[in-house]
Amino acid sequence: MISTSEHTTSMELSFPSELGFEVIARDAVAAFARRMGLAADRVEDLKTALSEACINAIEHGNSLSPGTRVAVVCHCDAERLLVEVHDQGLQSYTPKGDPLSISDKLAGLGPLRGMGLMLIAQLTDESGYRSDGEAGNCFWLAYFRQPVVGCR
Amino acid sequence: MMLEDELTVSVRERDGIAIIDLIGDVTTFAEEKINTAYRDVTNRGARFVLLNFRQNDYINSAGIAILIGIVTEVNRNNQKLAVSGLSQHFQKIFRMVGLAQYAEIYQDEEEAVQSFKTQAAAA
């Protein structure tokens, strides 16, 4: 669903919580971001960051549970594009500290996976997590529409 | 409904270099195909392995984890690993996660093959 108010254009998507559907959400949000004027290289960053956030929602927030869903909500105003990824909160998000480096992973000090949050942090202007209580978890990704000092 | 992967993996040899062509998305669904291709070239005695990416619009962290697993095996087997054909975005991602420390990144297959040939001649 797409809606436009005087200052904000919004889009909402909902998809089954199954790996692979994040690609559909990614392509839709990328099209929305391009339409809102986000630069091509930032759209590529958004595609990867959003995919990782959706995978987290599917695998962790919804625990790969059949019948659950993931919602993606985009808001774009004059300042920034904000993308929220909502799961149903079967597991709450628990920060695990800094991710292992690749050398640690190669040394067998931890699982090979687990780089998604690091990618999200590096590929967004701002990102974060909030609990929506019983409604679930929300990861949000933000991209400023104009270059801001201190941001990539 | 399961959305299947869209990755084609094939193996060939060029000038003594094992080339694994990866056409399509590299995600968690790619694990068996990529590992099978790597074991295939290793069983044939490959010393130089090139992962040649083509038309890869989607490489996610699960796909990157598979590639880190390949790096583990390459180190264990005393092979050399390189990658080619990545978009500028995914070259950036590979550097971000540290894969570039363990696999040289080349723009294309030709550049990678020439570098491997130089290394082989110097060995």
Boltz contact constraints between the chains, C-beta under 6 A:
constraints:
  - contact:
      token1: [A, 20]
      token2: [B, 3]
      max_distance: 6.0
  - contact:
      token1: [A, 44]
      token2: [B, 89]
      max_distance: 6.0
  - contact:
      token1: [A, 51]
      token2: [B, 60]
      max_distance: 6.0
  - contact:
      token1: [A, 52]
      token2: [B, 61]
      max_distance: 6.0
  - contact:
      token1: [A, 102]
      token2: [B, 98]
      max_distance: 6.0
  - contact:
      token1: [A, 105]
      token2: [B, 68]
      max_distance: 6.0
  - contact:
      token1: [A, 106]
      token2: [B, 72]
      max_distance: 6.0
  - contact:
      token1: [A, 112]
      token2: [B, 65]
      max_distance: 6.0
  - contact:
      token1: [A, 112]
      token2: [B, 68]
      max_distance: 6.0
  - contact:
      token1: [A, 112]
      token2: [B, 69]
      max_distance: 6.0
  - contact:
      token1: [A, 113]
      token2: [B, 65]
      max_distance: 6.0
  - contact:
      token1: [A, 115]
      token2: [B, 61]
      max_distance: 6.0
  - contact:
      token1: [A, 115]
      token2: [B, 97]
      max_distance: 6.0
  - contact:
      token1: [A, 116]
      token2: [B, 61]
      max_distance: 6.0
  - contact:
      token1: [A, 122]
      token2: [B, 96]
      max_distance: 6.0
